[in-house]
Amino acid sequence: MFCLINLRINMADHTYFYIGLALMAMHEMDAIRCREWRIFPGLSKLSDRMGFLVFLYAHIPLFYFVFYRLSSCEDHEKFIDRFDIFMIVHLGLHVLFLKHENNEFKDWVSWTIIIGAGICGLIDFFA
């Protein structure tokens, strides 16, 4: 059962979460441009073509899971809190891997998106 009627109320209560989620989706598009799979253990061993395909198609179940949990009546608030934490940790991981030899997230566009998602997660978590 889906609670789409509650989605409007939920969005009003979690504006920064949904902005952060939009930034995370943008980041995943930017991650393809920056070949983020080259940073991940395992995926970095694949050819660029295969790494791209695995990285790209792995996002279908990931985004399905996010949208399913947000539209579900069960524990969507808990999911939002956990995703807020993920956005914060994600920012920390990008800082940690800043000097990785295959890291191509170097421009202000990438970092505006990454930092923006982390800040949104932080604000929503403590709001």
Rosetta blueprint (number, residue, H / E / L):
1 M L
2 F E
3 C L
4 L H
5 I H
6 N H
7 L H
8 R H
9 I H
10 N H
11 M H
12 A H
13 D H
14 H L
15 T H
16 Y H
17 F H
18 Y H
19 I H
20 G H
21 L H
22 A H
23 L H
24 M H
25 A H
26 M H
27 H H
28 E H
29 M H
30 D H
31 A H
32 I H
33 R H
34 C L
35 R L
36 E H
37 W H
38 R H
39 I L
40 F L
41 P L
42 G L
43 L H
44 S H
45 K H
46 L L
47 S L
48 D H
49 R H
50 M H
51 G H
52 F H
53 L H
54 V H
55 F H
56 L H
57 Y H
58 A H
59 H H
60 I H
61 P H
62 L H
63 F H
64 Y H
65 F H
66 V H
67 F H
68 Y H
69 R H
70 L H
71 S H
72 S E
73 C L
74 E L
75 D L
76 H H
77 E H
78 K H
79 F H
80 I H
81 D H
82 R H
83 F H
84 D H
85 I H
86 F H
87 M H
88 I H
89 V H
90 H H
91 L H
92 G H
93 L H
94 H H
95 V H
96 L H
97 F L
98 L L
99 K L
100 H L
101 E L
102 N L
103 N L
104 E L
105 F L
106 K L
107 D L
108 W H
109 V H
110 S H
111 W H
112 T H
113 I H
114 I H
115 I H
116 G H
117 A H
118 G H
119 I H
120 C H
121 G H
122 L H
123 I H
124 D H
125 F H
126 F H
127 A L
